[in-house]
Amino acid sequence: MASRSKLEFFRFSIKPKKQGHKTFKDFVIDELKAKATISNSDAFKLCFKHFMTSLETDHAKNERHKKTITVIANPKTNPYLRSKPTMHDDLKVIAGVINGGPYDKDAIVSDITDKEQNSILGRNKSVLTPYFIFIYLPPDHHEGFLAIHSSGSDGTITSIVREYIANLFKGEGYYKAIPEVYCPKSFQKEFRDDAIIKSMTYSTSITENTHGTDALTTILSDYQIKIEVVPKRKKLHMQQAGKMISFFSKKVFGTGNDRKIRLNEFKTKKIHTENAVTKAPKVFEWNSKDNDFIPVVYLDGRVKLNRGVPDFDDLKKYCLDLFKSEILNELRPDLNATKTK
């Protein structure tokens, strides 16, 4: 279950420091120094160039997580190079495969068939894995869209891509464009129908900054807390999840004499459900900003997979079809209004 490929969705907006309406085209003019008369198509192309060239800078390196994202241009070492990000000018979409992974680790590269064949992987080397991304950057609008494919065993790559996008559209006159969790309405309905709550989990990472007499804190100052709530006897439908979240979020976890954390302050809040008819498991994340549940969208059964790795051509087609048929309508109601005129 931990290694299942999934797809996560986000929305982000251009955020000017001064009051007023700004679009991605305005960002290109203000921060990328384009001419004020630039066309929407050329503005989008500059956004694509900005995205790709920034992958080759420290902008794509995350010092906190010690991970980086890039595109390896050598076809001999990157079998996914032909699937690298490309432009879809008609939709103002960038879609394709990037490479990402950890660096700054002491490790050994070894041949499992011959252990005598080995070498040191230095701290300035990274171990890269393919990840699919899908980005909507409309020059005539302030809000964009981001979809990220990742493995359930490595959620931090999602955080790194989100931070990359946030900083990509930050400038002298603009704040970070921070991507916020989003999910198409059809997924929310699909995942909620006939769902019975099996458990609810709260998890967060904690760093002990206080020095006590307990010797354990000297060797275990960073740790993760996970609290699981399991309904006993009575079956609870997803419609009751909001009340359940509200009730338990008021509970407090104590980490010491002078530090208490309410469960609603925990970083991740998930609802684990089971379909009452098919018994299929589903997972939702609680999005406190929109006060809604966001299902984790696993790719098995939706696109072709090879040992858990998506067929990236199939995944690209799936995302393009989903974007054109549903997501664009939800993101741009103004376009819908234009069509009906």
WOPERA-V598338 format. One record per pair of residues at least 24 apart in sequence whose ideal C-beta (glycine too) atoms are under 7 Angstrom apart, sorted by sequence separation. I is the first residue (numbers start at 1). J is the second residue. D is the distance in whole Angstrom. If there is no record, write none. Layout:
i/j/d
I/J/D
I/J/D
//
This chain:
i/j/d
102/126/6
245/269/7
101/126/5
102/127/6
201/226/6
202/227/5
101/127/5
131/157/6
201/227/7
227/253/7
71/98/6
72/99/5
101/128/4
201/228/5
70/98/7
71/99/6
100/128/6
101/129/5
133/161/6
225/253/7
69/98/5
70/99/6
99/128/4
100/129/6
199/228/6
200/229/4
69/99/7
99/129/7
199/229/6
241/271/5
69/100/4
99/130/6
100/131/5
199/230/5
68/100/7
52/85/7
67/100/6
97/130/5
98/131/6
146/179/5
67/101/6
97/131/7
197/231/6
67/102/5
68/103/6
97/132/5
98/133/6
238/273/6
66/102/6
67/103/7
227/263/7
66/103/6
66/104/5
48/87/5
95/134/5
196/235/5
197/236/4
196/236/7
93/134/7
94/135/4
196/237/6
197/238/7
245/286/6
45/87/7
93/135/7
195/237/7
51/94/6
93/136/5
94/137/7
195/238/4
92/136/6
197/241/6
200/244/6
44/89/6
92/137/6
48/94/6
92/138/5
192/238/5
210/256/7
92/139/7
197/244/7
41/89/6
44/92/5
85/133/7
200/248/7
206/255/6
80/130/5
241/293/7
72/128/7
100/157/5
68/126/5
100/160/7
202/263/5
204/266/4
205/267/7
203/266/6
204/267/4
202/266/4
203/267/7
204/268/7
203/268/5
202/269/6
201/270/5
200/271/5
201/272/7
199/272/5
197/271/6
198/272/5
198/273/6
197/273/6
198/274/5
196/273/6
195/273/4
196/274/5
195/275/6
196/276/5
194/275/5
194/276/5
194/277/6
195/282/6
67/156/6
47/137/5
67/157/7
65/156/5
69/160/6
191/282/5
69/161/6
44/137/6
67/160/5
191/284/7
65/159/7
44/139/5
65/160/6
69/164/6
43/139/4
62/160/5
40/139/4
40/140/6
62/163/6
60/164/6
181/285/7
191/295/4
188/293/7
181/287/5
188/295/6
59/167/6
187/295/5
180/289/6
187/297/6
183/294/5
183/295/6
24/137/5
181/294/5
24/138/6
25/139/4
54/168/6
24/139/5
25/140/7
23/139/6
23/140/6
51/168/6
23/141/6
50/168/7
23/142/5
22/142/6
24/144/7
21/142/7
14/142/5
13/142/5
13/143/5
11/143/6
12/144/5
11/145/6
12/146/6
10/146/4
9/147/5
8/147/7
7/147/6
8/148/5
31/171/4
186/326/6
30/171/7
31/172/7
7/149/5
27/169/6
184/326/5
30/173/5
31/174/7
184/327/6
5/149/6
6/150/6
27/171/7
185/330/7
5/151/6
6/152/6
184/330/6
27/174/6
3/151/6
4/152/5
3/152/6
2/152/5
3/153/5
8/158/6
1/152/7
2/153/5
10/162/6
12/165/6
14/169/6
18/173/7
17/173/5
16/173/6
17/174/6
151/308/7
16/174/6
17/175/6
15/174/6
14/174/7
15/175/4
149/310/6
15/177/6
14/177/6
13/177/6
12/177/5
12/178/6
149/315/6
12/179/4
11/179/7
12/180/7
10/179/4
11/180/6
10/180/6
10/181/6
11/182/4
10/182/6
147/319/6
9/182/5
9/183/5
9/184/7
132/310/7
132/312/6
145/327/6
132/315/5
134/319/5
145/331/6
143/331/6
141/332/7
97/312/5
95/316/5
95/319/6
83/312/4
93/323/7
80/312/7
91/323/7
6/296/6
7/297/5
6/297/6
6/298/5
7/299/6
5/298/7
6/299/6
4/298/5
5/299/4
4/300/6
5/305/6
5/308/6
4/308/7
3/308/6
5/310/6
//
